[in-house]
């Protein structure tokens, strides 16, 4: 009992001294009470609710902004395939640089198939002027026939099915809205147009990336994939059809957007969030549609040109090994 009593006395003494020390630094223990109190702290549910509110506000803000082609192009792995293709192209360019002597005529002939003509560069602008012309929107059947013939002539195992699926999906989107006779706002058309262009362009870049890999595999074995220089004309025609597809998607949505009533928006329906008849908004979105879609043409043509060193390496390899 004496041991227990003594221990309690010691604890009491230590407790009093601790209290005195704290009280000197913090009179009335106000700071300590505030520190230990949970009344002013937000609960977990409040934190989650606030985070969700901020997310919704950000999402609403993003919905009101036009979508970006580059953002969607990157999202659909277009940029990744482009950078990978660029790396392969630079490696091949370095390799054939030391082999250029005596092969100048061959390289010059190859280069003629990778020149982007002025007509190709002006394709999008000319289609913009005539975007009500049905001939500016190639049909899926014609494209399918052309690409099937190209694949047979090139003996390539790289499929273009994904490109045709994207093109068909864009056409199907418009058909479904027309069939349902549903009022579709201009912003939705614009977003879908840019998204379709980005997906299609990314698929084209992926096609060129895989084609480049196929050519490089052919440099390792004579029994692997190879190509005659005369067949480069097929790749050139195919690139022109790729360009027509990209322009066709833009013209398809632009044509449909122009069919939306041109009645000026009133203050009443503007408050209701109905912007489908806003003439200024329509013109702004149409301009942005063609400007952003021109990026798809640029990426596709640049990717095609990046094939030149790789094709040159492949042709040079098979030419030198069969002499």
C-alpha positions as CSV (number, residue, x, y, z in Angstrom):
1,X,0.0,0.0,0.0
2,X,2.9,2.4,0.8
3,X,4.4,1.7,-2.6
4,X,1.1,2.4,-4.3
5,X,0.5,5.5,-2.2
6,X,4.0,6.8,-3.0
7,X,3.5,6.3,-6.7
8,X,0.3,8.2,-6.7
9,X,1.9,11.1,-4.9
10,X,4.7,11.2,-7.5
11,X,2.2,11.2,-10.4
12,X,0.2,14.0,-8.8
13,X,3.4,16.1,-8.3
14,X,4.4,15.5,-11.9
15,X,1.0,16.4,-13.1
16,X,0.8,19.6,-11.2
17,X,4.3,20.7,-12.5
18,X,3.3,19.9,-16.1
19,X,0.1,21.9,-15.7
20,X,2.0,24.9,-14.2
21,X,4.5,24.8,-17.1
22,X,1.7,24.7,-19.8
23,X,-0.3,27.4,-18.0
24,X,2.7,29.8,-18.0
25,X,3.1,29.5,-21.7
26,X,-0.7,29.3,-22.4
27,X,-2.8,31.1,-19.9
28,X,-6.2,29.6,-19.4
29,X,-5.2,26.9,-21.8
30,X,-6.9,28.6,-24.7
31,X,-4.4,27.6,-27.4
32,X,-4.4,24.0,-26.1
33,X,-8.2,23.8,-26.1
34,X,-8.3,25.2,-29.6
35,X,-5.7,22.7,-30.8
36,X,-7.5,19.7,-29.3
37,X,-11.0,20.9,-30.4
38,X,-12.4,19.4,-33.6
39,X,-15.3,21.8,-33.8
40,X,-13.7,24.0,-36.4
41,X,-12.3,21.2,-38.5
42,X,-14.2,20.2,-41.7
43,X,-15.5,16.7,-41.7
44,X,-14.5,14.2,-44.4
45,X,-18.0,14.4,-46.0
46,X,-17.6,18.2,-46.2
47,X,-14.2,17.8,-47.9
48,X,-15.6,15.3,-50.4
49,X,-18.6,17.5,-51.1
50,X,-16.4,20.6,-51.7
51,X,-14.1,18.6,-54.0
52,X,-17.1,17.3,-56.0
53,X,-18.5,20.8,-56.3
54,X,-15.1,22.1,-57.6
55,X,-15.0,19.2,-60.1
56,X,-18.5,20.0,-61.3
57,X,-17.7,23.7,-61.7
58,X,-14.5,22.9,-63.7
59,X,-16.5,20.4,-65.8
60,X,-19.2,23.0,-66.6
61,X,-16.5,25.5,-67.5
62,X,-14.8,23.0,-69.8
63,X,-18.1,22.1,-71.5
64,X,-18.6,25.8,-72.5
65,X,-15.2,26.0,-74.2
66,X,-14.6,24.6,-77.7
67,X,-12.7,21.4,-77.8
68,X,-9.1,21.4,-79.0
69,X,-7.9,19.2,-81.9
70,X,-4.4,18.8,-80.4
71,X,-5.8,17.7,-77.0
72,X,-8.0,15.1,-78.7
73,X,-5.3,14.1,-81.1
74,X,-2.9,13.4,-78.2
75,X,-5.7,11.7,-76.2
76,X,-6.2,9.2,-79.1
77,X,-2.4,8.4,-79.2
78,X,-1.9,10.3,-82.4
79,X,1.0,12.3,-81.0
80,X,2.7,9.2,-79.6
81,X,2.6,7.5,-83.0
82,X,3.9,10.6,-84.7
83,X,6.8,11.0,-82.3
84,X,7.7,7.3,-82.7
85,X,7.5,7.6,-86.5
86,X,9.7,10.7,-86.4
87,X,12.3,8.8,-84.3
88,X,12.4,6.0,-86.9
89,X,12.6,8.5,-89.7
90,X,15.6,10.3,-88.1
91,X,17.4,7.0,-87.6
92,X,17.0,6.0,-91.2
93,X,18.0,9.5,-92.4
94,X,21.2,9.2,-90.5
95,X,21.9,5.7,-91.9
96,X,21.3,6.5,-95.5
97,X,23.3,9.7,-95.3
98,X,26.5,7.7,-95.5
99,X,25.1,5.8,-98.4
100,X,24.1,8.7,-100.6
101,X,27.2,8.6,-102.8
102,X,26.4,6.9,-106.1
103,X,22.7,6.7,-105.2
104,X,21.7,10.3,-105.8
105,X,19.6,9.5,-108.8
106,X,17.7,6.8,-106.9
107,X,17.1,9.1,-103.9
108,X,15.9,11.9,-106.2
109,X,13.4,9.6,-107.9
110,X,12.1,8.4,-104.5
111,X,11.7,12.1,-103.4
112,X,9.3,12.8,-106.2
113,X,6.7,10.6,-104.6
114,X,6.9,12.4,-101.3
115,X,6.4,15.9,-102.4
116,X,3.3,17.6,-101.1
117,X,1.8,19.4,-104.1
118,X,0.2,22.9,-103.8
119,X,-3.1,21.3,-104.8
120,X,-2.9,19.0,-101.7
121,X,-2.1,21.9,-99.4
122,X,-5.1,23.9,-100.7
123,X,-7.5,21.0,-100.5
124,X,-9.0,22.1,-97.2
125,X,-9.4,25.7,-98.3
126,X,-11.1,24.8,-101.6
127,X,-13.4,22.5,-99.8
128,X,-14.3,25.2,-97.3
129,X,-15.6,27.3,-100.1
130,X,-17.7,24.5,-101.7
131,X,-18.7,22.8,-98.5
132,X,-22.3,22.3,-99.8
133,X,-21.1,20.2,-102.7
134,X,-21.8,16.5,-102.2
135,X,-18.7,15.7,-104.3
136,X,-16.5,17.1,-101.5
137,X,-17.6,14.3,-99.2
138,X,-16.2,11.0,-100.5
139,X,-18.5,8.0,-99.9
140,X,-17.5,5.1,-97.7
141,X,-18.1,2.6,-100.6
142,X,-15.7,4.4,-102.9
143,X,-13.0,4.7,-100.2
144,X,-13.4,1.0,-99.3
145,X,-12.9,0.0,-103.0
146,X,-9.8,2.2,-103.4
147,X,-8.1,1.1,-100.2
148,X,-8.8,-2.6,-101.0
149,X,-7.1,-2.1,-104.3
150,X,-4.2,-0.3,-102.7
151,X,-3.6,-3.0,-100.1
152,X,-3.7,-5.7,-102.8
153,X,-1.1,-3.9,-105.0
154,X,1.1,-3.0,-102.1
155,X,1.0,-6.5,-100.5
156,X,0.9,-4.7,-97.2
157,X,-0.3,-6.4,-94.0
158,X,-1.1,-3.0,-92.3
159,X,-4.9,-2.6,-92.3
160,X,-6.8,0.5,-93.0
161,X,-10.0,-0.8,-91.4
162,X,-9.7,1.5,-88.4
163,X,-9.7,4.6,-90.7
164,X,-12.8,3.4,-92.5
165,X,-14.6,2.7,-89.2
166,X,-13.9,6.2,-88.0
167,X,-15.2,7.7,-91.3
168,X,-18.3,5.5,-91.1
169,X,-18.9,6.5,-87.5
170,X,-18.8,10.2,-88.4
171,X,-21.4,9.6,-91.2
172,X,-23.5,7.5,-89.0
173,X,-23.6,10.2,-86.3
174,X,-25.2,12.7,-88.8
175,X,-27.6,10.1,-90.2
176,X,-28.9,9.2,-86.8
177,X,-29.7,12.8,-85.9
178,X,-31.4,13.4,-89.2
179,X,-33.4,10.2,-88.9
180,X,-34.5,11.1,-85.3
181,X,-35.3,14.7,-86.5
182,X,-33.8,15.9,-83.2
183,X,-32.6,19.5,-82.8
184,X,-28.9,19.3,-82.3
185,X,-27.0,22.3,-81.2
186,X,-24.0,23.8,-83.0
187,X,-21.6,23.2,-80.1
188,X,-22.4,19.4,-80.2
189,X,-21.7,19.3,-84.0
190,X,-18.5,21.3,-83.6
191,X,-17.2,19.0,-80.8
192,X,-18.1,15.8,-82.7
193,X,-16.4,17.2,-85.9
194,X,-13.1,18.0,-84.1
195,X,-13.2,14.7,-82.3
196,X,-13.8,12.7,-85.5
197,X,-11.0,14.6,-87.2
198,X,-8.6,13.9,-84.3
199,X,-9.5,10.1,-84.2
200,X,-9.2,9.8,-88.0
201,X,-5.9,11.7,-88.1
202,X,-4.5,9.6,-85.2
203,X,-5.5,6.4,-87.1
204,X,-3.7,7.7,-90.2
205,X,-0.5,8.4,-88.2
206,X,-0.7,4.9,-86.6
207,X,-1.0,3.4,-90.1
208,X,2.2,5.2,-91.2
209,X,4.0,4.2,-88.0
210,X,3.1,0.5,-88.5
211,X,4.1,0.8,-92.2
212,X,7.4,2.2,-91.2
213,X,8.0,-0.7,-88.9
214,X,7.1,-3.1,-91.7
215,X,9.7,-1.4,-94.0
216,X,12.4,-1.6,-91.4
217,X,11.6,-5.3,-90.7
218,X,12.1,-5.8,-94.5
219,X,15.7,-4.4,-94.1
220,X,16.6,-7.4,-92.0
221,X,15.7,-10.1,-94.5
222,X,15.2,-10.5,-98.2
223,X,12.2,-12.7,-97.5
224,X,10.5,-9.9,-95.6
225,X,8.3,-7.1,-96.9
226,X,9.8,-5.0,-99.7
227,X,8.6,-2.6,-102.2
228,X,9.5,-1.6,-105.7
229,X,10.0,2.1,-106.4
230,X,7.2,2.1,-108.9
231,X,4.7,1.2,-106.2
232,X,5.4,4.4,-104.3
233,X,2.8,6.0,-106.6
234,X,0.2,3.9,-104.8
235,X,1.3,5.3,-101.5
236,X,1.1,8.8,-102.9
237,X,-2.5,8.2,-104.2
238,X,-3.4,6.7,-100.8
239,X,-2.2,9.8,-99.0
240,X,-4.3,12.0,-101.2
241,X,-7.3,9.9,-100.3
242,X,-6.4,10.2,-96.6
243,X,-6.4,13.9,-97.1
244,X,-9.8,13.7,-98.8
245,X,-11.2,11.7,-95.9
246,X,-10.1,14.3,-93.4
247,X,-11.5,17.2,-95.4
248,X,-14.7,15.1,-96.0
249,X,-15.3,14.8,-92.2
250,X,-15.0,18.5,-91.8
251,X,-17.3,19.3,-94.7
252,X,-19.9,16.8,-93.6
253,X,-20.3,18.5,-90.2
254,X,-20.0,22.0,-91.7
255,X,-22.8,21.3,-94.2
256,X,-25.1,20.0,-91.5
257,X,-24.3,23.0,-89.2
258,X,-25.2,25.4,-92.0
259,X,-28.6,23.8,-92.3
260,X,-29.4,24.8,-88.8
261,X,-31.9,27.8,-88.8
262,X,-30.2,31.1,-89.1
263,X,-32.7,32.9,-86.9
264,X,-30.9,35.3,-84.5
265,X,-30.9,34.3,-80.9
266,X,-33.2,36.2,-78.6
267,X,-32.6,37.1,-75.0
268,X,-35.2,34.7,-73.8
269,X,-34.0,31.5,-75.5
270,X,-30.4,32.6,-74.7
271,X,-31.3,32.5,-71.0
272,X,-32.7,29.0,-71.6
273,X,-29.3,27.9,-72.9
274,X,-30.5,27.4,-76.4
275,X,-27.7,28.6,-78.7
276,X,-28.5,26.5,-81.8
277,X,-29.6,29.6,-83.7
278,X,-26.9,32.0,-82.8
279,X,-25.5,33.3,-86.1
280,X,-22.3,34.7,-84.6
281,X,-21.6,31.6,-82.7
282,X,-22.2,29.5,-85.8
283,X,-19.8,31.5,-87.9
284,X,-17.2,31.4,-85.0
285,X,-17.5,27.6,-84.7
286,X,-17.4,27.1,-88.5
287,X,-14.2,29.1,-88.7
288,X,-12.7,27.3,-85.8
289,X,-13.7,23.9,-87.3
290,X,-11.8,24.6,-90.5
291,X,-8.8,26.1,-88.7
292,X,-8.5,23.2,-86.3
293,X,-9.2,20.6,-88.9
294,X,-6.3,22.0,-91.0
295,X,-4.0,20.7,-88.3
296,X,-5.2,17.1,-89.2
297,X,-4.1,17.7,-92.8
298,X,-0.7,19.0,-91.6
299,X,0.0,16.1,-89.3
300,X,-1.1,13.5,-92.0
301,X,1.1,15.0,-94.7
302,X,4.0,15.4,-92.4
303,X,3.8,11.8,-91.3
304,X,3.7,10.7,-94.9
305,X,6.9,12.7,-95.6
306,X,8.6,11.1,-92.6
307,X,8.3,7.8,-94.5
308,X,10.7,8.9,-97.1
309,X,14.1,8.1,-95.4
310,X,12.6,4.7,-94.2
311,X,11.4,3.8,-97.7
312,X,14.8,4.9,-99.1
313,X,16.6,2.7,-96.7
314,X,14.4,-0.3,-97.5
315,X,14.7,0.1,-101.3
316,X,18.4,0.7,-101.1
317,X,18.8,-2.4,-99.0
318,X,16.9,-4.7,-101.4
319,X,18.6,-3.1,-104.4
320,X,22.1,-3.6,-103.1
321,X,21.5,-7.1,-101.9
322,X,20.1,-8.3,-105.2
323,X,22.8,-6.9,-107.5
